[in-house]
Amino acid sequence: MVALLAEAVPSSSLAGLPAGAGLAIRGVDHGFVLHGDYLPVLEDVSFDVEPGQFVALLGPSGCGKSTLLRLVAGLDRPRSGSLIVEGREVTGPDPSRVVVFQDPTLYPWRTVWRNASLGLETRGLLKQQRERVDAALALVGLEKFAEAYPHQLSGSMAQRASLARALVNDPKLLILDEPLGKLDSLTRLQMQGELTRLWQQRGFTVLMVTHDVEEALLLANRVIVFSDRPARIRADLDVDLPFPRHRDHPELLRLRREALGLLGLARDW
């Protein structure tokens, strides 16, 4: 039986780190106008995320999961309802809420260090806080590649650089939109462990979209399953398993069957 995830970090080791942000989503409806017709994407979505939780979102492709992440990030505003982080309504982007997308979106003309420093640079903080860039690169194991350019990196290294860019801002809420979706299977397993390690060490809250049921159950405290578009919550699964987790744990297998059934895939597995 192969352990996939890092050992849990004792809670005492998180002392002094910024606590994760709590999130409250209340009655969110959203959609788009296409060719003059309104296309509903999210319908009456409501749930809470406790500070420091890791919550995965599952659902059919195109149902609205990534749209919800954009609303949480403040990149878009909902047509109705509200999103509240640490008691304040989300009205736009904020450095405490950082998005990591499926594609690393690194600037090819900037080195790894310069890509990771972008957030501090745009906020005018780079000169005073350069050490935060070095620390973030060390955290994701890229300190020796600080002067490399994106074309010199493997897929997993590029995604690590993207994570370092996010971590430089000391996010309280890390928003992950299928961050491992384009990696090969072995690299994906390795990066799953890295994500868990970073979450345990830093104490931030995670909201992650994935289409991989097993990945959701291996990483998250909770898995929220959505319906077809317009997305409604079908189930909120509590994954009460210690780390490291194993693929063949009986409870994980039970939750996997339940999640696949909710997604209409029970007969295929």
N, C-alpha and C positions, 0 to 999 in steps of 0.2 A: 504494500500500500504506500503510495508516494505522497508525501506532504507537499501541498501546493502553495501554502501561504506561510508567511513569517510568524514566528511565535509572538503571542500578544505581549505588548509592552505594559508593564505594571503602571497603574494609574498614577503612582507617585512620581514616575519619570516625566509626566506631563506637566508637573508644577512649573509655573512661570510662563507656559506657552499660552498664546491667545486661545480662548475657548471658542468652539465652533458656534456658529450663529443658528438660532432657532428660526424656522420658516413656517408661516401660516398661509395657506392658499384657501380662499373663501369664494365659492360660487363663481368660478372663472368660466366665462364663455368667450370664445374667440373664433374668428374665421376670416375669410378673404373674399373680395369681390373679383370674380373672374369672368370676363366677357359679359359684364353686366349682371351676372347672377351671384348671389351670396352663397359661398361654400362654407358651411359650419365645420370647424376643426376640433374644438374643445367644447364640451357641454357640461355645465354645472360641476366642475372639478373642484373638490375640496379635500384637503388633508393637511396634517401638521407634520413637521419634521423637528425632532428634538435636537438641541445643540449636541454636536459630536456624532450624530447618527450617520450611517452610510445607507442611503436609500437608492435602490435600483428601480428603474421604470422599464417595464416590458409591455409589448403590445405589437399588433400587426404593423407592417411597414406602412408608413404614410398616415398613421392614425392621429398624429399630433403630438407625439412625445417631444420631438425636437422643438416644436413650436412652444411648448410649455417651458422648456429650458430657456428659450429666448425671452420669454416673459419674466421668468425668475431673474435672469441676468439684467433685465431692464433695457434690453435691446429693442423691445416692442412693448406696447401698452395693450392690456386686454380690452375687449369691447365692453365687457361688464365684469364685475367681481373685483377682488383685490388680492394682492400678494404683499405680505408683510414680513419683513426681516428685522429681527430684534426690535419689534414694536414700531417700526417705521414702514410706511407704505413704499413699495418700490415704484419710483417714478422715472428712473433712468439708470445707466450703468454706475457702478461704484467699485473702487479698487478692492473692497472687502469681498466682492463676488466676482470670481474669475472663471472664465470659460476655457476649456480645452476641447478642441474639435477633433474630429476623426483625422483630418489632415493637419500636420504640424503647423502649417502656415508660417513658416520661417522666412524671413527676408533673405534671398540668396546672396545679396551683396554685403551682408553683415555677418561677422563671425558669430560663433555660438555665444560667446560672452556678450557681444553687442546685441544679439537677439534677446538674451535673457535680461539684459539691462533696460529694455525698452520701456517698461512700465515706470521705473524710477526716473528715466530720462524725460519722459513726457510730463511727469509731475514736478520736474525741477529738483529732484532729490538725489540724483546720481552722484554728484560730487561729494556729498556728505555721507552717503551710505553705500559706497562701492563694495564694501565687504559683504553686503547681503547677496550680491551677485555671485561672489566666490563661494559663499556658504551654500547657496542654492545649487550651484553646479556640483559641489562636493556631495550634496545630499542625494543627487540622482546619478552620481558616479561619472560625471563628465569633466571633472577638474583638469584632466590631461588633454581635453579637447577644446579648451576655451578659445583657442585661436583658429580652430578648424572652421570651414565654411559648410553650409548645409549639404552641398553636393558631395562632400567627403564623408558623410555620415550614413550609417545603415538606417533602415526604417525605425528600429527600436531606439536608436540613439537620437534620431530627429524628434521622436515623440518624447524622449527624456528631456531634450532641450526645451520643448514646448512646456513640459511640466515645470522645469526650472524657471522659465519665464513667469509661470503662474505663481510659483512658490515664493518668488522674490517679493511679491506684494503681501506676504503673510495673510493669505485669504482666510476668512472665517467660513466662507461657503465656496467649495470647489464644485464647479458645474462641468460635468463630463459628458460630451455628446459622442458616444461610441468611440472613445479614444483609442481602443485597441482593435478596431474593426478591420483594419487593412494589414495587420501583422500576420506573419505565418504562425502556425499553431504552436510551435515550440517557443518562439519569441513571445507570443501572447501569454503563455503560461508563466514565463519569467516576469513579464510586465504586470500580470495580475498580482504576483507576490510583491513587486515593488510598490504598486499602488496601496496595497494593504499596509505595508511597512510605513510608508509615508503618512498615511491616515492615522495609524496608531501612534506614530512619533509626534505628529504635529497637532493632533486633536481637533482638526477642522471638521466641518460638516460636509458630506458629499451627497450630491444628487447626480446620478448617472443614468443615461440612456444606453441600453444594450439590446441587441436582438438575440443574444446567447443566454438561454435559460440557465445553463450550468454556471456560466460566469456570474450571473446575477446572484445565484445562491451561494457561490463560493466567496463572494466579496461582501455582500450586503447584510445589514441587520434586518432590513425589511425589503420586500419586493412588491411593488404596486403594479398590478396587471390591468391594462386598459383594453377597452373594446375596440372594434373597428371605428373608423371616423363616422361621425364626430365622437371623439374619445370621451368615454365615461369610465369611471373606476369600476372594474369588475370584482377585484379582490385586493386585499392588503395582507400579504403573507408575512408572518413573523418568523425570521430565521434565527432561532435561539440555539445556536451551535457555537462551541468555542473554536478558537484558532489554535493551531492550524486545522483547516478543514480538509476532508478527503472525499474524493469523488464517490466512493462506494459506501459512505456512511448511510445507514438505513433511513435516517430522517431526511437527509438530503435527497435520497432517491425518491422518498415519498413526496417531498415538496416538488421535485422535478416532475413527477407524474401529474400532480395537481396543477402545476403551472401550465404544462403542456395541454392538459385537458381544458383549462380555461381559455387557451389560445386556439382550441379546436384541432389540436394535433395529436390527441391521445392515440388514435388508431395507427398513426405513423411511427409510434415508438413503443 
